[in-house]
Amino acid sequence: MSEDTISSFFQGERQVPADHRCGHVAIVGRPNVGKSTLLNHLLGQKLSITSRKPQTTRHRILGIQSAEHYQVLFVDTPGMHREQKKAINRVMNRSASSSLRDVDMVLWVVDARRWTDEEDWILEKIKGVQVPVMLVINKIDTLEDKAQLLPLLNELSSRHAFQAVIPVSALQGHNLDRLMELIPPLLPLAPPVYEQDQLTDRSHRFLAAEMVREKVMRQLGDEVPYELTVEIEQFVEEGRLMRIGALILVEKDGQKAIVIGEGGQRLKRIGTEARLDMEKLFDRKIMLSLWVKVKGGWSDDERALRSLGYGDDLGR
């Protein structure tokens, strides 16, 4: 659709400017480079869960940024990694890799402090992408010697014909305005897909499960996080009140005891922190109940993963 053949778009009762642009932008990179933090700060609201642990993000998350002349559909993806020990790793990699094919633009996020073999592996995939790719060098605030930045930009710019190379600190919000200036002009001319005030296409039910999982991961250090998931068993809306029942699934009996904690105190903390986040995002009073159950081998069983919602986004 060209500017010569378009005069205006209409969406319901609302006329949309003729130069309105809309498209999907994948945020990709290896685990723990700050993709979800970047998405949250670009949106100005917490949508994707975060922790210091690699592979916190397990699903593709759509975050919608709308303005008068554009709508950017950011796609936060699981970290791309070569090791595929379990079915869940394979499902996450398929989800992330498919995002490179299904979008209008790619933001490849790397950590300013180190370039790894995983980046070389991802670069080979990036070279096959037919849409604009921006290299986003994150965590520049952590560089001990700021004089390293210019040589780093020059070095990484030489690795591929990137649309742009942008240094940022997602956590501190540094240079994100510049990044947002560069994205919309590269998207197709098209009307918005979603309403102006919509943040995501994900359900409250899905987001509630993710918030519980985030709090579990943050509470447990390295003890259990990669062998647990969360399933919502009850979700009832009663006006301004939501009653939510969440089941935390682990793979071993010992893990169940760790999640619950002595006298149930750890599970209580997880529930309190998750409830507060839900109330902020959903703008509702939340009554949250949590249970812990052992379900052996779920993370290495593709059928079990499907039943728990993993891989559903491959058909999106």
C-alpha positions, 0 to 999 in steps of 0.5 A: 500500500503506497502513499499515492494510493491511500488517503485515509484509513478508517477504524470503526468511527475513527479516521486514522491518518493516511501516513499511519504505520503499523507492524510487528517488531520482534525483540530477540537475543540470547537469555538474560540480555534484558529483552523483557526489561526493554519491552517494559520500559518501551511500553512504560508499563510492566507486561513481561516478567523479569528476573536475573535468571536466564530463560525467565521468558518462556512465551512470546508476549505481544506488547502494543505501543500506540500513538496517533501516527503509528502502532508498534506491535512488539513481540518479546521472545524467549531467549535463543540458546543452542542447548536443547536438553529438554522439550521446553528448551526446544519449544522456546527456541522454536517460538523465538526462531519463528518470530524472525520469520513472522515480523516486519522488523527485528530488534536484536538485543546484546549485552554490552559487556560480552559477546558469546558463542551464542551471539555468533550462532544467532548472527547466522540466523539474523543474516537470513532475515529479510526485514530491517534489523537493528542491533540494540546494545543493552546494559551500557550503564554497566560498562566500567570504562565508558571509553569502551563504547565507541570501539564496541559500536564500531566493532559490532557495526562491522559484523552485519549490515544493520539498519542501525546500532543503538546503545541503550540501558533498558533498566535506566531508560537511557536512549530509548527515546531515540530507539522509538524514533527510529522504529515507526518509519520502518514499518508498513503503512497500515491502520492499527490492529488493536484499540489505542488503549490496548496493552497486549493480546494476552488474557488476564488469566495468562498474565496472572500465571506469569506474575506468580511464576515471576515471584517464585523465580525471584524467591527461589534463587537457583534452587528450583525455577527451571523445573516449575510452571504455573497453571491458573485453575480458578479465574472469576470476575465479580465486578471490581473483584477477581478471584484467582486460584493458581497451581504451582507445578514442580517436578519433585517432592523436595521442590514442593517443600522448597516452594512452600517454605518453612511454615508456608512463609515462602508461599505466602510471600510469593502470593502477596507480591503476585497479588500486589502486581496483579492489582496494579496491572488489572486495576482490580481487588484480587483474592489470590489462592496458591497451591503447589503440586508435583507433576513429574517430567512435565518440562521434558514432555511436549504433550504436557507442555502443550496442555500447559500452554507452551507452544500455543504462540507458534500458531499465532 
